[in-house]
Amino acid sequence: MKVAIMQPYFFPYLGYFQLIKAVDCFVIFDDVNYIKRGWINKNRIWQHGQITNITLPVQKASQNRKINQHQRTTEQQPLDKIKKQIRLSYSKAPFFHDLYPLLEKLLDYDENNLARYLGYGLQQMSGYLALDTRFVYASELSQHQVQNSAEQRIINITRELGGSEYFNLPGGKALYREENFNDAGIKLNFVFPDFTRQNPLLQSGERSGLSIIDVLMYTKNI
């Protein structure tokens, strides 16, 4: 059993979905503190030859509360702005008419809880990519109530799910010690994002870290 654990992000980049693809069970880490100015409620797309932000407003955002203790905006105007940005950016892209209806559905999803709203988006986008990974919310697991170091909690969640391997993105290299996972009987792995399957027009360094939206407008192969 291969397990990955990540905070839910707003239309995250290609590497995030390659991590989902690599595992059997993906844990949405919804009961950790919200991070301001991070990727939980924003991302970037390519518009008129430059990078531009798309942002989902969050009500009373605070780093002192968990992600699942936050509510997204209930106003339609910010969502309509994001839709307009996407249309202006990608209306002539080859897969626009395949992808855009799904993006509209996800943006208009009738769920105000931020973690559940983002989690639904991750699952639906994974379905669009024909990924069969199982999704679980960390807050639904027994480890939700256990106070441990961040690394130990990751190990405990992986154990609870019957995981023999834990996968993370390269940013986790500085956070985890391989020997601690080995002692717990878990193999520690890292997924290094591969952008070579993207449309050749998108492989410049400045576009490689943009939202999955930018990738899927040109290809369905991740």
C-alpha positions in Angstrom: 0.0 0.0 0.0 1.4 3.3 -1.1 0.3 6.4 0.7 0.8 10.2 0.2 -0.3 13.0 2.5 -0.7 16.6 1.4 -2.6 19.8 2.3 -5.4 20.5 -0.2 -4.5 23.1 -2.7 -6.5 25.2 -5.3 -5.9 23.6 -8.7 -2.3 22.6 -7.8 0.5 22.1 -10.2 1.3 19.0 -12.3 3.7 17.5 -9.7 0.8 17.3 -7.1 -1.2 15.1 -9.5 1.8 13.0 -10.4 2.1 12.3 -6.6 -1.6 11.3 -6.5 -1.0 9.0 -9.5 1.9 7.3 -7.8 0.0 6.1 -4.7 -2.9 3.9 -3.8 -4.3 6.2 -1.1 -4.0 10.0 -0.9 -4.7 11.7 2.4 -6.1 15.2 2.3 -4.3 16.8 5.2 -7.2 19.0 6.3 -6.6 19.3 10.0 -3.3 21.2 10.0 -3.0 25.0 10.2 -4.0 27.2 7.3 -1.0 28.9 5.6 -1.5 32.5 4.5 0.1 33.5 1.2 0.5 29.8 0.3 -1.1 27.6 -2.3 -4.1 26.6 -0.4 -6.4 29.2 -2.0 -4.5 30.5 -5.0 -2.5 29.4 -8.0 -1.1 30.7 -11.3 -2.1 30.5 -14.9 -0.6 31.8 -18.2 -2.4 34.8 -19.5 -1.4 37.0 -22.4 2.2 35.9 -22.3 2.8 36.2 -18.6 2.0 34.5 -15.3 -1.1 35.7 -13.4 -2.7 34.7 -10.2 -6.1 33.1 -9.6 -7.3 33.5 -6.0 -10.2 32.0 -4.1 -11.1 34.4 -1.2 -11.2 32.8 2.2 -13.3 34.2 5.1 -11.3 35.4 8.1 -8.2 33.5 7.1 -6.0 32.7 10.1 -2.8 30.7 10.6 -4.1 29.9 14.1 -6.9 27.7 12.8 -7.0 24.5 10.8 -7.7 24.4 7.1 -11.0 22.6 7.8 -12.0 25.4 10.2 -12.1 27.9 7.3 -14.9 28.8 5.0 -14.5 29.9 1.4 -16.1 33.0 -0.1 -19.9 32.7 -0.7 -19.8 35.6 -3.2 -20.2 34.7 -6.8 -18.2 37.6 -8.2 -14.7 36.3 -7.3 -15.6 32.9 -8.9 -16.9 34.6 -12.0 -13.6 36.5 -12.2 -11.6 33.3 -12.1 -13.8 31.8 -14.9 -13.3 34.9 -17.0 -9.5 34.7 -16.5 -9.5 31.1 -17.6 -11.6 31.8 -20.7 -9.4 34.7 -21.7 -6.3 32.7 -21.2 -7.2 29.4 -22.8 -10.3 29.7 -25.0 -8.2 28.7 -28.1 -6.3 25.8 -26.3 -7.0 22.3 -27.8 -8.7 20.9 -24.7 -10.5 24.0 -23.6 -14.0 22.6 -24.4 -13.2 19.3 -22.7 -11.8 20.9 -19.5 -13.7 24.2 -19.0 -17.1 22.7 -18.1 -15.4 20.7 -15.3 -13.7 23.8 -14.0 -17.0 25.7 -13.9 -18.5 22.8 -12.0 -15.7 22.8 -9.4 -15.7 26.5 -8.9 -19.5 26.6 -8.4 -19.5 23.5 -6.1 -22.0 24.1 -3.3 -19.7 23.5 -0.4 -18.5 26.4 1.8 -16.0 24.5 4.0 -12.6 25.2 2.5 -11.1 21.8 3.0 -14.1 19.9 1.6 -14.4 22.3 -1.3 -10.7 21.9 -2.3 -10.8 18.1 -1.6 -13.8 17.7 -4.0 -11.8 19.5 -6.7 -8.8 17.3 -6.2 -11.0 14.2 -6.5 -12.8 15.4 -9.6 -9.7 16.5 -11.4 -8.2 13.1 -10.6 -11.3 11.4 -12.1 -10.9 13.5 -15.2 -7.3 12.1 -15.5 -8.7 8.6 -15.0 -6.7 8.1 -11.7 -8.2 5.4 -9.4 -6.5 6.6 -6.2 -8.5 6.4 -3.0 -9.0 9.7 -1.1 -9.2 10.1 2.7 -9.5 13.1 4.9 -6.9 13.2 7.8 -9.6 14.5 10.1 -11.5 11.2 9.7 -8.7 9.0 10.9 -7.9 8.1 14.6 -4.6 9.9 14.4 -6.6 13.1 14.2 -6.7 13.1 18.0 -3.0 12.2 18.6 -0.4 14.9 19.3 2.9 14.1 17.8 5.7 15.7 15.8 4.8 16.3 12.1 7.0 13.4 11.0 5.6 11.0 13.6 2.1 11.9 12.6 2.9 11.1 9.0 4.3 7.8 10.0 1.3 7.0 12.2 -1.2 7.9 9.5 0.6 5.7 7.0 0.5 2.8 9.5 -3.2 3.3 10.2 -3.9 3.0 6.5 -1.8 -0.2 6.2 0.8 1.6 4.2 4.2 0.1 3.5 5.5 3.0 1.5 5.1 6.7 1.9 5.5 9.1 -1.0 6.2 12.9 -1.0 7.3 15.6 -3.3 10.9 16.8 -3.2 10.1 19.6 -0.7 9.7 16.9 1.9 13.3 15.9 1.8 14.2 18.4 4.4 11.4 17.4 6.7 11.8 13.6 7.0 14.5 11.2 8.0 14.7 8.0 6.1 15.9 6.0 9.2 12.8 7.0 11.2 10.5 5.6 8.4 12.7 2.5 8.1 12.4 1.9 11.9 8.6 2.0 11.4 8.7 -0.5 8.6 7.8 2.1 5.9 9.8 2.9 2.8 10.2 6.6 2.2 10.0 7.7 -1.5 9.9 11.0 -3.4 8.2 11.8 -6.6 10.1 14.2 -8.8 7.8 16.1 -11.1 8.2 15.3 -14.7 7.2 18.0 -17.1 8.4 16.3 -20.3 5.0 14.9 -21.1 3.5 18.4 -21.4 3.0 20.1 -24.8 6.5 21.2 -25.9 5.2 24.8 -25.9 4.8 24.6 -22.1 8.2 23.2 -21.1 9.9 26.5 -20.5 10.9 26.9 -16.8 8.5 29.8 -16.2 5.4 27.7 -17.1 6.4 24.3 -15.6 5.1 25.2 -12.1 1.8 26.7 -13.1 -1.6 25.3 -12.1 -2.7 21.9 -13.5 -5.2 24.0 -15.5 -2.4 25.2 -17.7 -1.2 21.7 -18.4 -4.6 20.1 -19.1 -5.6 22.8 -21.6 -3.0 21.2 -23.9 -2.7 17.6 -23.0 -4.4 14.8 -20.9 -1.2 12.9 -20.3 0.4 13.6 -17.0 
